Amino acid sequence: MTAIVVDGLRKTFGKIAALDGVTFSVEEREIFGLIGPNGAGKTTTLRILSTLLKPTEGSVSIFGHDVVKEDSEVRKFISYLPEDAGAYKNLKGTEYLRFMAEFFASGRDRESMVKRAAELTGLGERLNDKVSTYSKGMMRKLLVARALMMRPRLAVLDEPTSGLDVINAKEVRDTIKRFAKEGTAVLLSSHNMLEVDFLCDRIALIDRGRIVETGEPEELKKKYGAKNIEDVFIEVVS
């Protein structure tokens, strides 16, 4: 089943067109990357798909549900991780995960969700410490676990490995791949082109609010005679 269908999406802020006719689709179990320079419209797109912003024109459906007309239904099976997300610093790691799990489950299901999240963080005993004591990398691992613990049908991830070192970033990427194989569709944005190349089944390059190229990483590298996605990115947006 098609997970996301975006058709002619426009979003204006006053006289500024943040999005100008964005169109793309994402299939079930697919990892789809939305990449582009700063200010290209990536975050605006992700926020609309996550029901946090309403489009000016165009339509977005997620597993057949309109994000504007059926926003409450869409929120039941998606999970959104913003780039600038934070957690309640006065809570312990386990307390934060349990608090968030209460929005999605109860009883044994909730405890199972918290246990899954705890394993995903890889933080071990540090989960018993307050979030205020966490490094940026530890915080990010906690938030990625929060985004995936409910096993969403769609995970929208904005810079999922931001602040992580090489080893922890690889662990997070492996986790994302595993969840996709198990049924979660993933839409992600990242400035790390190595990450995009490793993770994504397909990518769309967005520039000045418009999709300027779409395809599989290997297909795009061949098309532009590039050694890597970074070279494709520079060639397309320049």
N, C-alpha and C positions, 0 to 999 in steps of 0.2 A: 504494500500500500504506500502511496505517496505521503510522506510525512508533512512536507511544507509546500505550499504553492503561493508564490508571491507574484502578483500580476499588476504591472503599471503603478507601482507604489510611488506616491509623491508625498513629501512632507515639507511644509513651508513654515518658517518662523518670521512673520512679518513679510518683508520683501526678499528674504533669503530662502533659497530652495535647497534644503539639506539633502533631499532625495528627489530625483527627477526621472520617474519612469522605471524604477527598479523592477526587474522581472527575473526570477529563478525558481528552481524547485529542488527539493531534497527528498531522497527516497528513504524508506524505512531501513534501519541498520547502517545507513550511510554516514560517514564523517565528511562534512562539507565545510570548507574553509571560505570565509569572507574576508579578503585582505585588501589593503589599500593604504595610502598615506594618511597622516593625521588630518582630520577634518573632511574625509572623503564621504562619510555617511554610514560608517560601519556600526557605531554604537547606536545611532538613531534607528537603524534597521533592527538591531537586536532588541531594542526597547519596545518597538512596535510589535514585534513577534511575541514578546513577553507580556503583552497587554498593558504596558506602563505608559505608552504613548498612543494616541489615536492618529491614524494617517489622514492627510488632507484629501488625497484621492487614491484610487486603486483598492486592491483587496489582498487579504492574506488569510489563508485557511491552513489550519494545522490538524491533520488527520480528519479532514472534512469539516472542521468547525471554524466558523468565521471569528477572528480574534476581536472584532468589535461587537458583533451581535451576540456572540456566545463566549464572552471573555471569562465568565465565572466557570464555565465548563472547561475551557482551555487550560485554566490554572490548575485543574485537578491532575493533569498528566504532563505538565512541563516543569522544568526547573531552570532557573536563571542565575548565573554567577556573573555579576558585574565586575569590571576591572578594578573598581575602587570599593569593592565590598568590604565590610568590616563585621566584627562580632562584638557581643556585649562583653566588655573587658572585665567587669566585676564578677562574671561567672567563670567557673572552672570549665575546662574543655568538655568534660562529660556532661556538665549541667547545660552548656550551650547546645550540644547535640540533642539532649533529651528534650529541651525546650522547643527546638525546631521540629523534632519528630512528632510532637503533640499536634502539630497542624495537619499531619498526614495519616496518623495511625493511633491506635489505642491498645492497651493491654500487652499481650505477648507480641503482637505485630510491632508495636512501638519499641519494645525492648530489643527485638530482633533487628530493627532498623538502626538503633543506637549502636548495637554490637557491630553491625556491618560498617557503620561509619567510623567507629573506633579503629577497626582493622585497616580501613582505607587510609586513615591519617598517618599510620606508622609512628605515632607520637608516644606510644607506650604509656609509661607512668606520668609523663608530662601532661597527660589529659586530666590529671588530678590537680594541676596548678591553674591559677587564674590566667585567663586569656591575656591580661595586661602584661604578663611576663614573657609572652611569646615573641620570637623574632618574626620578621616579615615572612620568611619562608615557612615557619611553623603555622602562622596564621593562614597562609594560602592553602596549605595542606588540609587544615581544618575546614576551610570554606569549600574546597573541592569535594571533600568527603560529604559535607552537608548537601551539596548540589546533587550528588549521585546516590545518596543513601536510600532514597525512595524508589530507586530504579525507574526513573522517569521514562516515558515513551519518547520524549524529546528533551535533550539537555542543551541549553544555550549558554555557551561558555565564552566569556570575553577575557582574553589573555589568561588562560587557565594556569600557566606555569610562571606567571610573573613573580619575581623575587626568589625563585627556587634555584638551587645549585644544580650542576649537571646531573648528579645521581638522582636527586629527588625529582627533577623535571622528567627524567626518563621513566621513573616509577609512575608518575602521574600520567604520562603519555601511554604507557602500557595499560594502565587502568582504564583510560578512556577507550582504547582499542578493544579491551575485553568487554566493556559494557556495550559497545556497538555490536560486537559479535553476538551478545546475548539478547539483543533486541532494541537497544536504545539508539534512536537517531540523534546525531550530534551536529549542531551548528556552532562553529567556533570562529573567533577572530584572534589573530596573533601577529605580532611584528617579527616573530622568530621564523624566518623562512625555512630553516632546517626542520623546525617542528611541523610546519605546514606540509613540507615535502614528505616527512615521515608518517604523519597522521592521516592526511586527507585523501579520500577516494576521488573527490573532485574539488575544484576551487573556483571562486568567482573573484575577479579583480574589480574593485569599485574605485572610481575616481570622480570627484566633483559631483557626487550624487548619482552617478550612472554606472551600470555594469559595462565594463569595456572589454572583458574577455572571460570566458568560462571553459573549463575542460579538466581532464585528468592531468595531474602533474607531469607525467612522462610525455603525454600528448602535447602539452604546452611547451615543454623544453625542446621537443623535436621541432615544433612549428617555428619557434624563434631561434633555433640553433643555439640554445643556451645550455650551459653545464648544470645549472641549478635554478630553482624557482626565484631566487633573489635576482638573477640576471633577467628572467622573464618579467618580474615585477618592475625593474628599472626600465626595461625596454618599453613596456606597455604604458606606464604612467608618464613617461617622458615624451 
